Amino acid sequence: MSNVYDMSGKKKVIFSEKPEMNITYKEIMKIVIEHATEEGCHRIFCYGGIDMCPSEVFRMELIDKKKEQDRCNYESIGCTKCWTEAIKNISCKEV
């Protein structure tokens, strides 16, 4: 959303960007449970899964393994970025 003013000085609100996705922890866990493999769910709920990559949890057609490896190895962003991208991609495919 950005502010734009008309010729008389009145402010207009223009929606030019997609609104950011607000998602709760409950919704994230629902997405994980619905789309994770059986082994992925087992590892998350039995061992914590804190150090797992999304490609280890979800089916391969949902995650781009190459992009995930590039992000972790070269961009040094870490798992939060990978998980955020994975959840966004999966939730967008559902809609």
C-alpha positions as CSV (number, residue, x, y, z in Angstrom):
1,M,0.0,0.0,0.0
2,S,1.3,3.4,-0.8
3,N,0.1,7.0,-0.4
4,V,-0.7,9.0,-3.5
5,Y,-2.0,12.6,-3.5
6,D,-4.3,14.0,-6.2
7,M,-4.0,17.5,-7.6
8,S,-6.1,19.1,-4.8
9,G,-3.8,17.6,-2.1
10,K,-6.2,14.9,-0.9
11,K,-4.5,11.6,0.0
12,K,-5.6,8.5,-2.0
13,V,-4.7,5.0,-0.9
14,I,-3.6,2.8,-3.7
15,F,-3.1,-0.9,-3.3
16,S,-0.1,-1.7,-5.5
17,E,1.5,-4.6,-3.7
18,K,0.2,-8.0,-2.6
19,P,-0.5,-7.9,1.1
20,E,1.9,-9.9,3.2
21,M,0.7,-13.3,4.3
22,N,-0.1,-13.4,8.0
23,I,-0.1,-16.9,9.2
24,T,-0.4,-18.4,12.7
25,Y,1.7,-21.1,14.1
26,K,-1.4,-23.4,14.2
27,E,-1.8,-22.8,10.4
28,I,1.8,-23.6,9.8
29,M,1.6,-26.8,11.7
30,K,-1.5,-27.8,9.8
31,I,0.3,-27.2,6.5
32,V,3.3,-29.3,7.7
33,I,1.0,-32.2,8.8
34,E,-1.0,-32.2,5.6
35,H,1.9,-32.1,3.3
36,A,4.8,-33.9,5.1
37,T,5.8,-37.4,4.4
38,E,5.1,-40.0,7.1
39,E,8.9,-40.2,7.8
40,G,9.1,-36.4,8.0
41,C,6.2,-36.2,10.5
42,H,7.8,-38.9,12.6
43,R,11.1,-37.1,12.7
44,I,9.6,-33.8,13.6
45,F,7.3,-35.0,16.4
46,C,9.7,-37.6,17.8
47,Y,13.1,-35.9,17.5
48,G,12.1,-32.2,17.3
49,G,13.1,-31.6,13.7
50,I,14.7,-28.4,14.7
51,D,17.7,-28.9,12.3
52,M,15.8,-30.4,9.4
53,C,15.4,-28.8,6.0
54,P,12.0,-28.6,4.4
55,S,13.1,-31.0,1.6
56,E,13.6,-33.7,4.3
57,V,10.0,-33.2,5.5
58,F,7.9,-32.5,2.4
59,R,7.5,-34.5,-0.8
60,M,10.0,-33.6,-3.4
61,E,7.6,-32.1,-5.9
62,L,6.7,-29.3,-3.3
63,I,10.3,-28.2,-2.6
64,D,13.0,-27.1,-5.0
65,K,16.0,-29.0,-3.5
66,K,18.6,-27.2,-5.6
67,K,17.3,-23.7,-4.6
68,E,17.2,-24.8,-1.0
69,Q,20.8,-26.1,-1.1
70,D,22.0,-22.9,-2.8
71,R,20.4,-20.7,-0.2
72,C,21.9,-22.7,2.7
73,N,25.3,-23.2,1.3
74,Y,26.0,-19.9,-0.5
75,E,23.7,-17.3,0.9
76,S,24.2,-18.3,4.5
77,I,20.6,-17.3,5.3
78,G,19.8,-20.4,7.3
79,C,16.8,-22.6,7.9
80,T,14.3,-19.9,8.7
81,K,14.4,-18.6,5.2
82,C,14.1,-22.1,3.7
83,W,11.1,-22.9,5.9
84,T,9.4,-19.5,5.2
85,E,9.8,-20.1,1.5
86,A,8.5,-23.7,1.7
87,I,5.4,-22.7,3.7
88,K,4.7,-19.8,1.3
89,N,5.0,-22.0,-1.7
90,I,2.8,-24.8,-0.3
91,S,0.1,-22.4,0.9
92,C,0.1,-20.6,-2.5
93,K,-0.4,-23.9,-4.3
94,E,-3.4,-24.7,-2.1
95,V,-5.3,-21.6,-3.0
